[in-house]
Amino acid sequence: MAVLIEAINVVIRIDRISDKFLGGIDAFKRNIPNQTLCMDSKLARIGFMTPVDVGSFVDYLEKNGLVFILNGKAEDIVVVDQFKGPTVHCDWLEVVNCSVENIPCVACKLKNDSATTIYVPANWENKESKTIRIEREEIEKRLLYLGREDNVECYLDLYTLKEVYVGRIKEGGAL
């Protein structure tokens, strides 16, 4: 089994959530900060659109018993970028190119798992990803901030003259 990867993802081993997370799997599920959770029997994945939100969520997971990096390698948690893969060495995860209903996607699974099913978030629509990557040094010259409504920030992309939406967690990026 495998979980969908889009934008920036926090991937956690289910066995570690059950064994180490304060309150177990039920407490974990109650405190997901957005609607992007998808999980199989081995991995849970939560997607984000900004590194700040990823960092806040990883901090929250660590405060509740999970370990991100130990001796330079991903332990219970790994951050996976849709375009670049894991952000730290991870010997328990494999990133694969796949398709869901003939739409090219990226997914991850435990290494050596013979997964063929790709799990996606509950309200995920099967259409080509609209994820774009804008490098940090380009943001100020390329994006004009238009405002925020609830947990969505809106920008005008000055290169394409189209609106760009960035899903965020709670105001200020804190959990």
RODO-2510 file (C-alpha; in nm, 4 decimals, decimal comma):
residues 175
     n   res          X          Y          Z
     1     m     0,0000     0,0000     0,0000
     2     a     0,1171     0,3538    -0,0697
     3     v     0,0142     0,7124     0,0056
     4     l    -0,0102     1,0046    -0,2370
     5     i     0,2617     1,2723    -0,2308
     6     e     0,1767     1,6314    -0,3305
     7     a     0,3638     1,9543    -0,2525
     8     i     0,5415     1,9056     0,0857
     9     n     0,4393     1,6044     0,2946
    10     v     0,4965     1,4764     0,6442
    11     v     0,5003     1,0961     0,6336
    12     i     0,4821     0,8968     0,9563
    13     r     0,5079     0,5248     1,0204
    14     i     0,1768     0,3944     1,1601
    15     d     0,3513     0,1480     1,3942
    16     r     0,5409     0,4399     1,5518
    17     i     0,2204     0,6407     1,5991
    18     s     0,0611     0,3433     1,7743
    19     d     0,3663     0,2748     1,9925
    20     k     0,4986     0,6228     2,0702
    21     f     0,2490     0,9028     1,9999
    22     l     0,0864     1,0424     2,3143
    23     g    -0,2729     0,9108     2,3015
    24     g    -0,2090     0,6763     2,0098
    25     i    -0,3662     0,6766     1,6663
    26     d    -0,6980     0,8281     1,7806
    27     a    -0,5276     1,1330     1,9356
    28     f    -0,3106     1,1649     1,6239
    29     k    -0,6143     1,1696     1,3918
    30     r    -0,7972     1,4253     1,6082
    31     n    -0,5131     1,6748     1,5762
    32     i    -0,4420     1,6796     1,2035
    33     p    -0,4278     2,0531     1,1119
    34     n    -0,5858     2,0270     0,7652
    35     q    -0,7903     1,7959     0,5406
    36     t    -0,5014     1,6201     0,3649
    37     l    -0,4549     1,3098     0,5785
    38     c    -0,4358     0,9852     0,3907
    39     m    -0,3156     0,6597     0,5329
    40     d    -0,2856     0,2934     0,4667
    41     s    -0,2007     0,0288     0,7258
    42     k     0,1682     0,1295     0,7299
    43     l     0,2004     0,5026     0,6597
    44     a     0,0159     0,8255     0,7348
    45     r     0,0690     1,1317     0,5156
    46     i    -0,0315     1,4934     0,5727
    47     g     0,0284     1,7455     0,2940
    48     f     0,1314     2,1099     0,3309
    49     m     0,2102     2,3974     0,1001
    50     t     0,4731     2,5858     0,3043
    51     p     0,7868     2,4790     0,4917
    52     v     0,6740     2,6891     0,7908
    53     d     0,3604     2,4773     0,8327
    54     v     0,5615     2,1566     0,7903
    55     g     0,8007     2,2690     1,0620
    56     s     0,5165     2,3508     1,3012
    57     f     0,3574     2,0104     1,2471
    58     v     0,6851     1,8209     1,2864
    59     d     0,7501     2,0128     1,6122
    60     y     0,4032     1,9113     1,7332
    61     l     0,4699     1,5445     1,6486
    62     e     0,8031     1,5516     1,8318
    63     k     0,6437     1,7093     2,1401
    64     n     0,4048     1,4134     2,1420
    65     g     0,6677     1,1396     2,1364
    66     l     0,7792     1,0874     1,7767
    67     v     1,1363     1,1361     1,6533
    68     f     1,2114     1,3132     1,3253
    69     i     1,5879     1,2685     1,2811
    70     l     1,8199     1,0371     1,4730
    71     n     2,1881     1,0045     1,3781
    72     g     2,1286     1,1905     1,0503
    73     k     1,8431     0,9659     0,9330
    74     a     1,4632     0,9825     0,9451
    75     e     1,3418     0,7803     1,2426
    76     d     0,9583     0,7891     1,2831
    77     i     0,8832     1,0855     1,0542
    78     v     1,0144     1,1979     0,7169
    79     v     0,9398     1,5098     0,5131
    80     v     0,8906     1,4317     0,1435
    81     d     0,8905     1,6980    -0,1272
    82     q     0,6851     1,6140    -0,4367
    83     f     0,9684     1,7246    -0,6661
    84     k     1,2828     1,6411    -0,4653
    85     g     1,1827     1,3381    -0,2551
    86     p     1,2791     1,2913     0,1123
    87     t     1,4514     1,5916     0,2679
    88     v     1,6724     1,3687     0,4849
    89     h     1,8122     1,0169     0,4380
    90     c     1,5372     0,7630     0,5056
    91     d     1,6134     0,3925     0,4849
    92     w     1,2521     0,2802     0,5422
    93     l     1,0717     0,4738     0,2665
    94     e     1,0538     0,4443    -0,1105
    95     v     0,9169     0,7186    -0,3388
    96     v     0,7587     0,5952    -0,6621
    97     n     0,6116     0,7460    -0,9762
    98     c     0,2664     0,6067    -1,0392
    99     s    -0,0754     0,7018    -1,1722
   100     v    -0,4226     0,7251    -1,0278
   101     e    -0,6883     0,6765    -1,2959
   102     n    -0,4286     0,7553    -1,5634
   103     i    -0,3149     1,0803    -1,3971
   104     p     0,0618     1,0795    -1,3229
   105     c     0,1329     1,1072    -0,9501
   106     v     0,4023     1,0505    -0,6909
   107     a     0,3471     0,8177    -0,3945
   108     c     0,5532     0,6635    -0,1189
   109     k     0,5507     0,3287     0,0535
   110     l     0,7592     0,1335     0,2983
   111     k     1,0690    -0,0065     0,1297
   112     n     1,0195    -0,3534    -0,0184
   113     d     0,6394    -0,3251     0,0114
   114     s     0,4664    -0,4594    -0,2986
   115     a     0,1989    -0,1883    -0,2822
   116     t    -0,0280    -0,1403    -0,5794
   117     t    -0,3067     0,0619    -0,4157
   118     i    -0,2520     0,4378    -0,3753
   119     y    -0,4376     0,6010    -0,0848
   120     v    -0,5462     0,9636    -0,1284
   121     p    -0,7115     1,2185     0,1050
   122     a    -1,0886     1,1823     0,1489
   123     n    -1,1857     1,4836    -0,0656
   124     w    -0,9053     1,4570    -0,3190
   125     e    -1,0125     1,5123    -0,6792
   126     n    -0,8400     1,3154    -0,9484
   127     k    -0,7057     1,5831    -1,1767
   128     e    -0,3577     1,6854    -1,2754
   129     s    -0,1699     1,8477    -0,9904
   130     k    -0,1740     2,2245    -0,9904
   131     t     0,1273     2,2365    -0,7616
   132     i     0,3896     2,4857    -0,8724
   133     r     0,7246     2,5337    -0,7066
   134     i     0,8482     2,8871    -0,6515
   135     e     1,1946     2,9161    -0,5032
   136     r     1,2274     3,1239    -0,1875
   137     e     1,4370     3,3956    -0,3552
   138     e     1,1683     3,4435    -0,6242
   139     i     0,8700     3,4827    -0,3912
   140     e     0,8985     3,8560    -0,3184
   141     k     0,9477     3,9584    -0,6808
   142     r     0,6951     3,7131    -0,8248
   143     l     0,4009     3,6983    -0,5809
   144     l     0,1843     3,9884    -0,4669
   145     y    -0,0065     3,9105    -0,1464
   146     l    -0,3805     3,9788    -0,1897
   147     g    -0,5166     3,8557     0,1416
   148     r    -0,6257     3,5616     0,3494
   149     e    -0,9626     3,4013     0,4103
   150     d    -0,9775     3,1344     0,6780
   151     n    -0,6798     2,9065     0,6080
   152     v    -0,6146     3,0108     0,2479
   153     e    -0,3759     3,2863     0,1411
   154     c    -0,4225     3,4414    -0,2034
   155     y    -0,1427     3,5869    -0,4166
   156     l    -0,1217     3,7297    -0,7665
   157     d     0,1534     3,5605    -0,9679
   158     l     0,3060     3,8575    -1,1487
   159     y     0,4596     3,6291    -1,4143
   160     t     0,1366     3,4549    -1,5182
   161     l    -0,1158     3,7171    -1,3914
   162     k    -0,3144     3,4352    -1,2300
   163     e    -0,4185     3,3954    -0,8703
   164     v    -0,2234     3,1444    -0,6632
   165     y    -0,3747     2,9915    -0,3504
   166     v    -0,1734     2,8613    -0,0585
   167     g    -0,3450     2,6421     0,1989
   168     r    -0,2175     2,7137     0,5496
   169     i    -0,2713     2,5733     0,8943
   170     k    -0,3964     2,7933     1,1778
   171     e    -0,3192     3,1653     1,1638
   172     g     0,0557     3,2245     1,1941
   173     g     0,1398     2,8631     1,1106
   174     a     0,1127     2,7397     1,4702
   175     l    -0,0764     2,4310     1,5766
***
